[in-house]
């Protein structure tokens, strides 16, 4: 009996073990001591379970590594793919005044508009990626303010894409949707994502128009139009201090308006959210308690026969199952540069969406180049890109390398830099770490309780 490397954490009277394969197992504290001392009876059920979950092995080291190298290669498969997600920030202008806007400097929104020449050069760089399947995502500000450039980018990309397959998505507040835009989205089968922060009270408090008028009814009107046109629309909930008081109401707002999923997102301390953190922010622990109440309500609703899932949990549940989704924020190394690039409205190119948000706050630390002088190869070979990759390899990050959730988690060098002026957290267990640890604690507590109905529901979310 030989011990494979694993991390561990106590849950009640049991100990959770996880390893680099993403496998996990709960054992009693007594059995944990026996595992450490290599005293497990070879023909026992526990021994077989530990073998199956790759916590121990009997082969020689060479044979064991030879057998499992392909699985590890599959888990880290994202490092063998080129940049697939290309974010076009077509404008920084917005018609709304969200209290947590991360796409401005925290005081006012800039008024940049991407032009045709700039857009074409950005597309030319994106099409240099050797990855066959690409995603072009349009963001702002409010991207529909500059719909003519979205249209031009798509038509230009379709004309020049050659061997690439391109999927198009847009992140929009939907308040400017009209028939021309909707017809265009239908023609190119756009993926559409919007924001719905809960019921009318919460949403209008978080996401009003610039003049203060609520946007809740207009967003739902556009959602209905999109559905009737045969397209899918997803929604993200961003949690503010005001939201913390309404976990059940927020969930029921999604149900009442026909959604089958909700993405519950904590605030990221960038832009206006960072500037006004004392008014709208909270501790990681406060968010996790809100998240716990929301998921408990979702589980109860599912028990009554109404399917609705939470997307953050879904991503993590799939990773725990072994389906390592290429979600940029939860991979090691992270997706900055090598997974995504952000083409800003002034022509600058950043490692990621968060990198351009930090630029709005006056720090261009994560700029890789610009559309007029850079090639795709220049961007990937940039020392900033390499630094971000190296600093987000969890296996080498202090406090991450021996965390029980290392196989499922990720770190954001940009957020680390915004908070602590360093791409690696200077203090262990920072804000985002505690958020993700709290979410994973919740999920594994459900595994530990092993209620058959709850497990059935969680399984339906990841399938």
Residue pairs with C-beta under 8 A, 6 or more apart in sequence:
1 38
1 40
1 42
1 47
1 56
1 58
2 56
2 57
2 58
2 61
2 64
3 35
3 36
3 38
3 55
3 56
4 19
4 54
4 55
4 56
4 57
4 64
5 19
5 20
6 17
6 18
6 19
6 55
7 17
7 18
7 19
7 402
7 403
7 404
7 406
8 15
8 16
8 17
8 18
8 32
8 404
9 15
9 16
9 404
10 16
10 29
11 26
11 444
11 445
11 448
12 448
13 28
13 29
14 26
14 27
14 28
14 29
14 448
15 26
15 27
15 28
15 29
15 32
16 24
16 25
16 26
16 404
16 444
16 448
17 24
17 25
17 26
17 27
17 32
17 35
17 53
17 55
17 404
18 24
18 404
18 405
18 406
18 407
18 408
19 53
19 54
19 55
19 407
20 72
20 75
20 395
20 406
20 407
21 54
21 68
21 71
21 72
21 75
21 322
21 407
22 75
22 319
22 320
22 322
22 324
22 407
22 408
23 53
23 54
23 55
23 322
24 53
24 320
24 444
24 447
25 49
25 50
25 53
25 55
26 447
26 448
27 35
27 46
31 40
31 46
34 40
35 50
35 55
35 56
40 46
40 47
40 50
40 56
41 47
47 56
50 56
51 57
51 58
54 68
57 64
59 67
74 324
75 324
76 332
77 324
78 324
78 326
78 331
78 335
78 339
79 333
79 338
81 131
81 326
81 339
82 129
82 130
82 131
82 338
83 129
83 131
83 337
83 338
83 339
83 340
83 341
83 376
83 380
84 129
84 131
84 133
84 134
84 135
84 326
84 339
84 340
85 134
85 135
85 137
85 328
85 335
85 339
85 340
85 341
86 122
86 126
86 129
86 134
86 135
86 136
86 137
86 340
86 341
86 343
87 137
87 138
87 139
87 340
87 341
87 342
87 343
87 352
87 353
87 356
88 114
88 119
88 122
88 136
88 137
88 138
88 139
88 150
88 153
88 343
89 103
89 114
89 139
89 140
89 141
89 143
89 342
89 343
89 344
89 345
89 356
90 113
90 114
90 119
90 138
90 139
90 140
90 141
90 143
90 146
90 149
90 150
90 153
90 345
91 112
91 113
91 114
91 140
91 141
91 142
91 143
91 145
91 146
91 149
91 345
92 103
92 104
92 109
92 110
92 111
92 112
92 140
92 141
92 345
92 360
93 109
93 111
93 112
93 113
93 140
93 141
93 142
93 145
93 146
94 101
94 103
94 109
94 140
94 141
94 142
94 145
94 173
94 210
95 142
95 145
95 173
95 175
95 176
95 209
95 210
96 142
96 173
96 175
96 207
96 208
96 209
96 210
96 215
97 208
97 209
97 210
97 211
97 212
98 195
98 206
98 207
98 208
98 272
99 205
99 206
99 207
99 240
99 272
99 276
99 279
99 280
100 206
100 238
100 240
100 267
100 271
100 272
100 273
100 276
100 280
101 109
101 271
101 272
101 273
102 268
102 270
102 271
102 272
102 273
102 357
103 109
103 139
103 140
103 141
103 271
103 357
103 360
104 110
104 271
104 272
104 360
105 271
105 275
105 360
105 361
105 362
106 271
106 272
106 274
106 275
106 276
106 361
107 272
107 275
109 141
110 360
112 344
112 345
112 346
113 145
113 146
113 149
113 345
114 122
114 146
114 149
114 343
114 345
114 347
115 149
116 149
116 152
118 347
118 371
119 149
119 152
119 153
119 156
120 152
120 156
121 347
121 371
121 372
122 153
122 343
122 347
122 349
122 371
123 153
123 156
123 157
123 160
124 160
125 341
125 343
125 349
125 371
125 374
125 375
125 376
125 379
126 134
126 136
126 157
126 341
126 343
126 376
127 134
127 157
127 160
127 161
127 162
127 164
128 375
128 376
128 377
129 376
132 163
132 164
132 165
133 164
133 165
133 167
134 164
134 165
134 166
134 167
135 166
135 167
135 168
135 169
136 153
136 154
136 157
136 166
136 167
136 168
136 169
137 168
137 169
137 170
137 171
138 150
138 153
138 168
138 169
138 170
138 171
138 172
139 170
139 171
139 353
140 146
140 171
140 172
141 345
142 172
142 173
142 175
142 176
143 150
143 170
143 171
143 172
144 150
144 170
144 172
144 176
144 177
144 181
145 176
147 176
147 180
147 181
147 184
150 170
150 184
151 184
154 168
154 184
154 188
157 166
158 166
167 189
167 191
168 188
168 189
168 190
168 191
169 190
169 191
169 192
169 193
170 185
170 190
170 191
170 192
170 193
171 193
171 194
172 192
172 193
172 194
173 194
173 195
173 207
173 215
173 219
174 192
174 194
174 218
174 219
174 222
174 223
174 226
174 233
175 209
175 215
175 218
175 219
175 222
177 222
177 225
177 226
182 225
182 226
182 229
184 190
185 192
185 226
185 229
185 231
186 229
186 230
186 231
189 231
190 231
191 232
191 234
192 226
192 231
192 232
192 233
192 234
193 233
193 234
193 235
193 236
194 219
194 222
194 223
194 233
194 234
194 235
194 236
195 207
195 219
195 235
195 236
195 237
195 238
196 203
196 219
196 220
196 223
196 235
196 236
196 237
196 253
196 254
196 257
196 259
197 203
197 206
197 207
197 237
197 238
197 240
197 243
197 250
198 206
198 237
198 243
198 246
198 249
198 250
198 253
199 216
199 246
199 249
199 250
199 252
199 253
200 214
200 216
200 217
200 253
201 246
201 249
202 242
202 243
202 246
202 249
202 250
202 253
203 214
203 215
203 216
203 219
203 253
204 214
204 215
204 216
205 240
205 242
206 238
206 240
206 242
206 243
207 215
207 216
208 214
208 215
209 215
220 257
223 233
223 235
223 257
223 258
226 232
226 233
227 233
227 258
234 261
234 263
234 311
235 254
235 259
235 262
235 263
236 263
236 265
237 243
237 250
237 254
237 262
237 263
237 264
237 265
238 265
238 267
239 264
239 265
239 266
239 267
239 282
239 287
239 290
240 267
240 280
240 281
241 279
241 280
241 281
241 282
242 280
243 250
243 290
244 282
244 286
244 287
244 289
244 290
247 290
247 291
247 293
247 294
247 297
248 293
248 294
248 297
250 262
250 294
251 262
251 294
251 297
251 298
251 301
251 308
252 297
254 261
254 262
254 308
255 301
255 306
255 308
259 308
260 307
260 308
260 309
261 308
261 309
261 310
261 311
261 314
262 298
262 308
262 309
262 310
262 311
263 310
263 311
263 312
264 291
264 294
264 310
264 311
264 312
265 312
266 284
266 287
266 432
266 435
267 273
267 277
267 280
267 281
267 282
267 287
268 354
268 357
268 415
269 277
269 281
269 415
269 418
269 419
269 431
270 354
270 357
270 358
270 361
270 415
270 418
271 357
271 360
271 361
273 280
273 281
274 361
274 418
284 431
284 432
284 433
284 434
284 435
284 438
285 434
285 438
287 435
287 438
288 434
288 435
288 438
288 439
288 441
288 442
291 312
291 438
291 439
291 442
292 438
292 442
294 310
295 310
295 313
295 442
298 308
298 309
298 310
299 454
299 457
301 308
302 308
302 457
302 460
303 453
303 457
307 460
309 460
309 461
310 461
312 439
313 439
313 443
313 458
313 461
314 461
314 462
315 325
315 327
315 330
316 330
316 408
316 439
316 440
316 443
317 443
317 458
317 461
317 462
318 324
318 325
318 462
319 325
319 330
319 407
319 408
320 408
320 443
321 462
323 462
324 331
326 335
326 339
327 410
328 334
328 335
328 336
328 339
328 340
328 352
329 335
329 410
329 412
330 408
330 409
330 410
330 436
331 339
331 410
332 392
332 393
332 394
332 395
332 406
332 409
332 410
332 411
333 388
333 389
333 390
333 392
333 393
334 352
334 388
334 389
334 392
334 410
334 411
334 412
334 413
335 352
336 351
336 352
336 354
336 355
336 366
336 385
336 388
336 389
336 392
336 413
336 414
337 351
337 352
337 368
337 379
337 380
337 382
337 384
337 385
337 388
337 389
338 380
338 385
338 389
340 351
340 352
340 353
341 349
341 350
341 351
341 352
341 368
341 379
342 349
342 350
342 351
342 352
342 353
342 355
342 356
343 349
343 371
344 350
344 356
344 359
347 370
347 371
347 372
348 356
348 359
348 364
348 367
348 369
348 370
349 367
349 368
349 369
349 370
349 371
349 374
349 379
350 356
350 359
350 366
350 367
350 368
351 366
351 368
351 384
351 385
351 388
351 414
352 366
352 414
354 366
354 412
354 414
354 415
355 365
355 366
355 367
355 414
356 366
357 414
358 364
358 365
358 366
358 414
358 417
358 418
359 366
359 367
361 418
363 417
363 418
365 384
365 417
366 384
366 388
366 414
366 417
367 384
368 374
368 378
368 379
368 382
368 384
368 385
369 378
369 379
369 382
379 385
387 413
387 423
388 413
388 414
388 423
390 396
391 397
391 411
391 413
391 416
391 423
391 424
392 410
392 411
392 412
392 413
392 423
394 400
394 401
394 403
394 406
394 409
394 410
394 411
395 401
395 406
397 411
397 424
397 425
398 424
398 428
399 425
399 428
399 429
399 433
400 406
400 409
400 411
400 433
403 409
403 437
405 436
405 437
405 440
408 440
409 436
409 437
409 440
410 436
411 425
411 432
411 433
412 432
413 423
413 424
414 423
415 431
415 432
416 422
416 423
416 424
416 425
416 430
417 423
419 430
419 431
420 426
420 427
420 430
425 433
429 437
443 458
446 454
446 455
446 458
447 455
